[in-house]
Structure formats: structure tokens, C-alpha cells
């Protein structure tokens, strides 16, 4: 009974997670000083919330498709009864032997089973077919939102076989029906299941609905392996029943064969044992081969999908029709750090148009500020170079003058040394006494002349001042 409530339980989990995510988005908008009512209204147009809803719906649809066989088996098990006593005609529920069939408690379970048949067994395939039919009719199979929500039902098939998932669910339904309701008749159960797989092999080989040839071949081989495993199981079961026959009368007390009939029975028993061993080995080989083939197919599929994804990213960015995306990538490459460019590239491919516009505006602002900063740095650098050039010229001139002075000093020292070597140190080192006296008299005469000139100039200036004063007095008297 718990299995029948799993879809509702999974649905409640996704609803709670979406509600919590919506509350986090609402709180984040309120922290940006947005009014609560306005923030709640903006959530309806939030691309993040829309993507979360699409992914949640897609995940729930995939989980519902995986749970379908379990739901069918649980629902059918509520109808499967096993007869215990032929005389009393007592029947008990196969999955719960404590409940008598068609009793008061079983009648309640039958009501629940009927509802489960309508909602789960028949409702899920019908609902999926209706959604896929509407998508194919409205040409929405390639729409991003429809692909995100219901892509697990049809993306692995070719477009003309969008309904093939319903066929697969029908095959599962038929196999589970034979397993549950023919459990008391093993031969009928096996034969019916073999017939189902036989027609499934023919349908798979004729339709080949998957979009990859490798998956088509894998599905065909898996169905064929299931068919042969059932056939080998029939052989094994027949050999087991024949080996269970009691042949104790054919042996004496010491274990020797006592008649020709018993010899024939012994050979027959050995033959059945051989067939049993061969069927066991065949089933083991089939299972191992199926597992290995499945692993190889999954690895090839994953490698192909990853390679195709990267190729699509590069192609979408290099496509001339997608010029806006290429411009954004070029802008982010010019502005952002090279370490974050690959992550930015992946985000641009999955972003919404509104997010790209906001990203474009932000990158343009950063680019403009970066260009202004470069211009300012260029201007500052140019001024610095001009000042450095002027200072370098001044320093060069000073160094040249300093070098020239040092050179003159060196030349004077060399000339003096040359004269010393030529005329002797005494003639150049000290002048004669007569020359010193003449030089002293000349200095005194020069000093006396300077003082006389200064005195004469002082008297002249004093006379001029006195004349000016007399002239000014006379003018005042005349007036």
C-alpha cells in the first residue's frame, strides 16, 4: 500500500522545495529594499523561478515513468488471489496471506486498487500520450520549455516516433500482468512472456525508433536476450522436474543397476543433468553479455552526448546568426578575467534573454569604465614621461657641466705639472720679493682710487639734493 502513495509523496517533496526556493527569492528581493508586495509580484516573471519549475516538472515526469512498473505490479497484486483449500474454496491474497479474498477487508483494498488502475495503470500512459500528442500537433516538441519538462519521454526517439514511450510502457504492463496473474501456472506465465518479447523484438527490428543506431541495436539484443533466457529457463525447469522423479527402485543395496530399464533411466537422468547445466551456463552467459553490452552502450552514449554538447556550444558561438551571443562572449573575454571566461560561456548558453540583456549592460559599463581608466592612465603616463624627459635633460646638462669642470681641472693640473717639470719647482712655486712689493703697491693704489671715486660720487649726490631743496623753496616764495 505504501508504494501507491509514492507518486503523491514525490509530488509533495517537489512542491515544498519549489515553495522554499520561491521564499528565498522573495527574501533576497526584500533585502534589496524592494517592497514585499512588489517583490511577490515580480516573482511571477522571475526567470530563475520559471527554470526551477520546468526542471522540477521534468524530474517528476521522469520519476513517474520509472515508478510505473512498480505501481502496476502493486495494483495488480491487490487482485491476485491464491486458492488454499479446494474443498472449502478458500482463497487468500497472494501478497498478504492474512487477508481472505473478497472479504470485508479485501473489498476495501479492491476499491483502492480500482482507483489506482484508473489513475496509475491507465491514467499515466494516457496522460503522457495526450501531452506528447499536443506537443506534436502544436509543433512544440523542440520548444525549450516543453523539452525541459517532457523531454525524458521523447528526446531519445526519432521525431516521427514521439509516441514510442507509450509502447514501451504497454510492454511493461503486459509483462507484469502475466507475472502477477499467471503466477500459479509457470508454463503459461513463461509462454505468455516469451510471446510478448517475441513481438517486441519484431516491432523493435522493424521500427528502430531510437535516434541512435547503437541504442537501436542494444534494445534489439536486450529483448532477444530476454526471450532466450526465458527459453533456457523452460529447459532448466523441465530438466529439474525430470530429475525430481524417484528412481530408488532401480538400485540395489550396494548401488548397482539391477535391470536394463534402470540403465535407460540412468542415462536419461544424466542427459537431463547435462541439459540443466547447459541451460544454467547459457543463462549466465546471456546475463553477463547483456550487462557488458549495457555498460559499453552507456559509455558510448555518454561520450557521444558530451562530445556533441561541446561541439554544439562551439558551433552556437561561432554561428553568424547568433551574433548577439558572440558579441557577449567577445565582450566578456575583453573585460573579465580569463579564468572565468569558460564558466561565463556555459552560463550564456543557458541564460534567458533578460539575463543576457542585464549581463550586456553590466559588461558595457565595465568596458567603458575600463577604457576611461586606460585613457586616464595613458594621460598620466604621458605627463609622467614628459616630466621625466625634462628632468633627464636637466640632469644630463648638469652632468655634462660637471664632467667639463672636472676635465678643466684635470687639464690645469696637467699643465701645472708640465711647467713644474719644465722650469723647476722653485721658479713656479714662490714669486720674487720685488714682484711681491710691486703687486702690493698696485693693490693699494687701486683701493685708493676706488675710495676717491666713491667720495666724489657722494659729494655730487649731496650737491644735487641741496640744489633741489633751494629750487623748491624759491618756487614756494614766488607763489
TORBA-748377 format. One line per 2 residues: number of its first residue (from 0); their letters; for each residue x, y, z of C-alpha. Coordinates in steps of 0.001 Angstrom, whole numbers. Example, Ala and Ser with C-alpha at 12.3 -4.5 7.8 and 13.67 -1.06 7.14 Angstrom:
2
0> as> 12300,-4500,7800; 13670,-1060,7140 .
This chain:
479
0> xx> 0,0,0; 2844,2371,672 .
2> xx> 4052,2022,-2931; 789,3516,-4215 .
4> xx> 1406,6710,-2218; 4947,7229,-3548 .
6> xx> 3891,9460,-6513; 1973,11756,-4152 .
8> xx> 4882,11751,-1728; 7351,12701,-4500 .
10> xx> 4957,15411,-5717; 4699,16902,-2222 .
12> xx> 8506,16959,-1924; 8873,18887,-5191 .
14> xx> 6111,21326,-4185; 7784,22009,-832 .
16> xx> 11191,22521,-2479; 9718,24942,-5012 .
18> xx> 7960,26850,-2222; 11201,27140,-247 .
20> xx> 13073,28318,-3333; 10367,30903,-4011 .
22> xx> 10624,32148,-429; 14393,32505,-756 .
24> xx> 13978,34536,-3944; 11350,36704,-2245 .
26> xx> 13590,37331,791; 16532,38195,-1459 .
28> xx> 14416,40806,-3257; 13232,42271,53 .
30> xx> 16842,42614,1188; 17417,44784,-1900 .
32> xx> 14928,47278,-402; 12073,46147,-2678 .
34> xx> 8566,46396,-1141; 7203,42945,-166 .
36> xx> 4113,43135,-2400; 6110,44323,-5392 .
38> xx> 8720,41605,-4782; 5968,38977,-4705 .
40> xx> 4512,40257,-7971; 7928,40236,-9629 .
42> xx> 8379,36572,-8742; 5762,35724,-11366 .
44> xx> 8141,36990,-14055; 11298,35648,-12445 .
46> xx> 13348,33580,-14941; 15008,31688,-12093 .
48> xx> 11681,30527,-10702; 10495,29559,-14201 .
50> xx> 13581,27437,-14783; 13158,25802,-11370 .
52> xx> 9538,24925,-12175; 10496,23490,-15583 .
54> xx> 13259,21339,-14117; 11037,20127,-11275 .
56> xx> 8289,19116,-13689; 10830,17313,-15876 .
58> xx> 12299,15442,-12916; 8843,14426,-11647 .
60> xx> 7789,13149,-15089; 10978,11053,-15312 .
62> xx> 10436,9642,-11800; 6794,8845,-12613 .
64> xx> 7902,6951,-15723; 10406,4943,-13668 .
66> xx> 7832,4161,-10955; 5219,2964,-13447 .
68> xx> 6198,-777,-13390; 6216,-803,-9581 .
70> xx> 2799,900,-9467; 1316,-1580,-11959 .
72> xx> 2666,-4585,-10037; 1410,-3259,-6694 .
74> xx> -2021,-2502,-8142; -2406,-5903,-9821 .
76> xx> -1202,-7673,-6684; -4324,-6473,-4872 .
78> xx> -6414,-8599,-7268; -4205,-11729,-7282 .
80> xx> -5624,-14433,-5005; -4275,-17910,-4292 .
82> xx> -6537,-20884,-3565; -5512,-22662,-365 .
84> xx> -8187,-25377,62; -10060,-26797,-2932 .
86> xx> -12794,-28373,-827; -13535,-25284,1233 .
88> xx> -12735,-22975,-1701; -10690,-20699,489 .
90> xx> -8654,-18020,-1277; -6223,-15591,287 .
92> xx> -4443,-12572,-1084; -1139,-13580,-2589 .
94> xx> 904,-10621,-1275; -861,-10646,2149 .
96> xx> -1883,-14211,3068; -3594,-12970,6253 .
98> xx> -6362,-11311,4193; -9120,-13528,2794 .
100> xx> -10080,-12722,-754; -13402,-10943,-1311 .
102> xx> -13839,-10427,2402; -14640,-7164,4097 .
104> xx> -11016,-6054,4324; -10223,-7172,791 .
106> xx> -13216,-5274,-594; -11715,-2034,778 .
108> xx> -8439,-2885,-912; -10257,-3619,-4171 .
110> xx> -11766,-114,-4102; -8292,1364,-3683 .
112> xx> -6966,-923,-6445; -9697,195,-8868 .
114> xx> -8826,3838,-8232; -5110,3009,-8729 .
116> xx> -5908,1262,-12024; -7714,4342,-13292 .
118> xx> -5105,6867,-12071; -1842,4954,-12382 .
120> xx> -2157,1913,-14649; -4273,3560,-17334 .
122> xx> -4003,7234,-16393; -217,7674,-16608 .
124> xx> 204,6282,-20184; -2920,8144,-21331 .
126> xx> -1690,11392,-19780; 1767,11034,-21351 .
128> xx> 276,10234,-24763; -2034,13263,-24539 .
130> xx> 850,15597,-23679; 3043,14243,-26475 .
132> xx> 140,14389,-28935; -489,18055,-28126 .
134> xx> 3222,18810,-28417; 3452,17132,-31823 .
136> xx> 243,18775,-33032; 1367,22261,-31994 .
138> xx> 4970,21689,-33127; 6185,22241,-29560 .
140> xx> 8491,19229,-29340; 11518,21441,-29984 .
142> xx> 10382,24279,-27732; 12866,24790,-24848 .
144> xx> 10199,24750,-22119; 8486,21634,-23491 .
146> xx> 11830,19877,-23896; 12783,20760,-20334 .
148> xx> 9529,19439,-18899; 8716,16374,-21017 .
150> xx> 11951,15680,-22882; 12547,12431,-20976 .
152> xx> 9562,10913,-22813; 10576,11522,-26432 .
154> xx> 14047,13034,-26861; 15775,9649,-27215 .
156> xx> 13449,8689,-30084; 13157,9995,-33604 .
158> xx> 10586,12731,-34086; 8220,10505,-36057 .
160> xx> 8244,8022,-33127; 7382,10533,-30401 .
162> xx> 4749,8066,-29115; 7129,5086,-28688 .
164> xx> 7471,5589,-24936; 3789,4651,-24602 .
166> xx> 4551,1418,-26497; 7357,625,-24055 .
168> xx> 5018,1259,-21126; 2462,-1044,-22732 .
170> xx> 5064,-3822,-22997; 5903,-3412,-19318 .
172> xx> 2217,-3518,-18481; 1738,-6794,-20392 .
174> xx> 4788,-8475,-18821; 3732,-7506,-15285 .
176> xx> 180,-8710,-15996; 1495,-12167,-16952 .
178> xx> 3841,-12290,-13963; 1122,-11421,-11420 .
180> xx> -1975,-13215,-12694; -271,-16338,-14085 .
182> xx> 1990,-16945,-11103; 282,-20284,-10329 .
184> xx> 804,-21532,-13880; 4523,-21362,-14568 .
186> xx> 4370,-22731,-18102; 1596,-20310,-19086 .
188> xx> 3446,-17454,-17442; 6679,-18215,-19284 .
190> xx> 4981,-18827,-22619; 2976,-15606,-22423 .
192> xx> 6053,-13570,-21511; 8018,-15173,-24382 .
194> xx> 5252,-14231,-26800; 5338,-10623,-25558 .
196> xx> 9108,-10426,-26025; 8873,-12115,-29417 .
198> xx> 6535,-9463,-30786; 8612,-6766,-29071 .
200> xx> 11712,-7986,-30915; 9843,-7869,-34247 .
202> xx> 8492,-4376,-33548; 11891,-3074,-32484 .
204> xx> 13612,-4529,-35534; 11052,-3070,-37948 .
206> xx> 10622,357,-36359; 14101,1092,-34941 .
208> xx> 12654,4200,-33233; 15707,5475,-31351 .
210> xx> 17651,8385,-32746; 20941,6472,-32464 .
212> xx> 21679,3239,-34248; 23730,1956,-31337 .
214> xx> 20756,2228,-28973; 18511,501,-31508 .
216> xx> 20923,-2428,-31721; 21261,-2575,-27939 .
218> xx> 17477,-2610,-27432; 17080,-5349,-30044 .
220> xx> 19769,-7519,-28445; 18347,-6988,-24954 .
222> xx> 14861,-8066,-25999; 16305,-11065,-27841 .
224> xx> 18379,-11982,-24774; 15272,-11829,-22549 .
226> xx> 13458,-14129,-24985; 16249,-16720,-24982 .
228> xx> 16718,-16504,-21214; 13051,-17460,-20807 .
230> xx> 13544,-20322,-23268; 16557,-21591,-21355 .
232> xx> 14540,-21219,-18165; 11854,-23527,-19580 .
234> xx> 14559,-26097,-20439; 16050,-25816,-16980 .
236> xx> 12677,-26184,-15272; 11805,-29238,-17364 .
238> xx> 15123,-30897,-16551; 14647,-30087,-12869 .
240> xx> 11226,-31734,-12783; 12523,-34847,-14540 .
242> xx> 15422,-35106,-12128; 12984,-34907,-9232 .
244> xx> 11432,-38303,-10221; 12223,-41005,-7613 .
246> xx> 14295,-43878,-9140; 15282,-45549,-5907 .
248> xx> 13757,-48910,-7025; 16291,-49163,-9843 .
250> xx> 19249,-49531,-7497; 20179,-52385,-5162 .
252> xx> 21558,-52107,-1685; 25122,-51793,-2936 .
254> xx> 24172,-49095,-5515; 24464,-51192,-8720 .
256> xx> 21934,-51111,-11527; 19573,-54106,-11422 .
258> xx> 17823,-54034,-14824; 18030,-52686,-18360 .
260> xx> 15133,-50290,-17687; 17027,-48788,-14828 .
262> xx> 20059,-48345,-17095; 17900,-46400,-19536 .
264> xx> 16550,-44251,-16725; 20072,-43556,-15509 .
266> xx> 21166,-42404,-18980; 18087,-40265,-19216 .
268> xx> 18882,-38704,-15862; 22438,-37910,-16990 .
270> xx> 21066,-36288,-20133; 18733,-34085,-18083 .
272> xx> 21598,-33080,-15845; 23612,-32090,-18913 .
274> xx> 20726,-30006,-20245; 20296,-28393,-16863 .
276> xx> 23981,-27484,-16747; 23890,-26132,-20312 .
278> xx> 20787,-24038,-19633; 22358,-22642,-16450 .
280> xx> 25529,-21780,-18320; 23532,-20211,-21156 .
282> xx> 21516,-18056,-18765; 24721,-16906,-17029 .
284> xx> 26386,-16070,-20338; 23304,-14150,-21512 .
286> xx> 23153,-12125,-18319; 26872,-11304,-18355 .
288> xx> 26778,-10404,-22059; 23712,-8208,-21552 .
290> xx> 25372,-6410,-18652; 28609,-5884,-20583 .
292> xx> 26715,-4670,-23646; 24727,-2283,-21484 .
294> xx> 27878,-850,-19904; 29517,-362,-23310 .
296> xx> 26391,1259,-24733; 26053,3638,-21796 .
298> xx> 29721,4624,-22031; 29463,5272,-25782 .
300> xx> 26251,7237,-25297; 27703,9415,-22556 .
302> xx> 30874,10049,-24562; 28855,10935,-27660 .
304> xx> 26492,13236,-25775; 29337,15088,-24037 .
306> xx> 31234,15474,-27296; 28130,16672,-29098 .
308> xx> 27354,19129,-26305; 30770,20770,-26547 .
310> xx> 30528,20818,-30343; 27116,22494,-30139 .
312> xx> 28473,25115,-27750; 31341,25976,-30056 .
314> xx> 29084,25950,-33102; 26447,28107,-31460 .
316> xx> 29063,30680,-30527; 30656,30648,-33963 .
318> xx> 27333,30784,-35826; 26920,34143,-37611 .
320> xx> 23172,34040,-36905; 23879,34122,-33212 .
322> xx> 25725,37418,-33351; 24401,38681,-30016 .
324> xx> 25803,35694,-28175; 29124,36045,-29978 .
326> xx> 29232,39746,-29095; 28588,38976,-25418 .
328> xx> 31311,36336,-25398; 33760,38732,-27050 .
330> xx> 32827,41462,-24584; 33248,39175,-21579 .
332> xx> 36584,37925,-22926; 37817,41508,-23190 .
334> xx> 36571,42627,-19769; 36633,39589,-17451 .
336> xx> 39448,37503,-16074; 40471,34675,-18459 .
338> xx> 39917,32125,-15667; 36159,32799,-15543 .
340> xx> 35570,33018,-19307; 34738,29253,-19753 .
342> xx> 32145,29374,-16949; 30706,32566,-18475 .
344> xx> 30484,30796,-21825; 28465,27935,-20315 .
346> xx> 26176,30359,-18499; 25474,32381,-21647 .
348> xx> 24265,29269,-23484; 21669,28508,-20780 .
350> xx> 20682,32052,-19821; 17418,33781,-20665 .
352> xx> 17166,36863,-22923; 16516,39164,-19957 .
354> xx> 19586,37850,-18154; 21674,38367,-21290 .
356> xx> 20476,41964,-21593; 21397,42654,-17985 .
358> xx> 24766,40963,-18495; 25335,43010,-21670 .
360> xx> 24568,46260,-19838; 26920,45328,-16999 .
362> xx> 29736,44348,-19339; 29341,47569,-21330 .
364> xx> 29609,49619,-18145; 32700,47719,-17084 .
366> xx> 34190,48070,-20539; 33512,51838,-20612 .
368> xx> 34996,52300,-17160; 37964,50228,-18171 .
370> xx> 38501,52333,-21292; 38202,55561,-19247 .
372> xx> 40698,54205,-16771; 43054,53316,-19606 .
374> xx> 42713,56829,-21061; 43415,58366,-17658 .
376> xx> 46362,56062,-17156; 47602,56962,-20633 .
378> xx> 47321,60681,-19867; 49062,60295,-16522 .
380> xx> 51741,58236,-18150; 52256,60822,-20868 .
382> xx> 52608,63631,-18299; 54994,61488,-16307 .
384> xx> 57099,60789,-19374; 57224,64488,-20267 .
386> xx> 58327,65429,-16773; 60819,62622,-16751 .
388> xx> 62172,63773,-20105; 62664,67350,-18883 .
390> xx> 64310,66182,-15684; 66509,63839,-17662 .
392> xx> 67628,66704,-19916; 68418,68888,-16901 .
394> xx> 70312,66085,-15222; 72202,65446,-18458 .
396> xx> 73207,69096,-18724; 74367,69163,-15120 .
398> xx> 76375,66009,-15632; 77949,67458,-18776 .
400> xx> 78903,70655,-16924; 80272,68662,-14035 .
402> xx> 82287,66493,-16407; 83504,69600,-18259 .
404> xx> 84616,71212,-14979; 86392,68071,-13888 .
406> xx> 88075,67970,-17293; 89247,71576,-16988 .
408> xx> 90641,70920,-13515; 92448,67878,-14806 .
410> xx> 93847,69878,-17757; 95051,72675,-15421 .
412> xx> 96702,70165,-13148; 98405,68546,-16122 .
414> xx> 99632,71952,-17421; 100956,72886,-13997 .
416> xx> 102696,69578,-13688; 104200,70053,-17118 .
418> xx> 105522,73526,-16215; 106936,72210,-12984 .
420> xx> 108764,69534,-14833; 109977,72034,-17455 .
422> xx> 111138,75032,-15346; 111633,73543,-11955 .
424> xx> 109650,73706,-8763; 111387,76792,-7284 .
426> xx> 110713,79186,-10166; 106993,78467,-10142 .
428> xx> 106342,77699,-6531; 107376,81166,-4978 .
430> xx> 107485,84606,-6769; 110421,87002,-6064 .
432> xx> 110331,89706,-3333; 110435,92598,-5818 .
434> xx> 107409,91226,-7620; 105518,90875,-4373 .
436> xx> 106284,94530,-3448; 105163,95799,-6841 .
438> xx> 101942,93773,-6598; 101276,95218,-3124 .
440> xx> 101745,98805,-4270; 99389,98222,-7216 .
442> xx> 96699,96862,-4870; 96984,99873,-2541 .
444> xx> 96777,102315,-5491; 93650,100524,-6783 .
446> xx> 91983,100685,-3379; 92742,104398,-3037 .
448> xx> 91265,105195,-6422; 88102,103301,-5531 .
450> xx> 87657,105292,-2321; 88181,108620,-4098 .
452> xx> 85581,107770,-6708; 83092,106817,-4035 .
454> xx> 83692,110095,-2172; 83273,112163,-5351 .
456> xx> 80014,110409,-6196; 78710,111032,-2649 .
458> xx> 79510,114766,-2835; 77822,115089,-6187 .
460> xx> 74658,113482,-4921; 74648,115743,-1846 .
462> xx> 75044,118868,-4020; 72151,117743,-6189 .
464> xx> 69949,117280,-3209; 70785,120760,-1869 .
466> xx> 70035,122401,-5241; 66683,120665,-5370 .
468> xx> 65769,121915,-1936; 66713,125565,-2809 .
470> xx> 64708,125452,-6038; 61651,124132,-4257 .
472> xx> 61873,126905,-1613; 62162,129660,-4209 .
474> xx> 59086,128362,-6079; 57061,128411,-2926 .
476> xx> 58005,132015,-2198; 57107,133207,-5672 .
478> x> 53666,131732,-5324 .
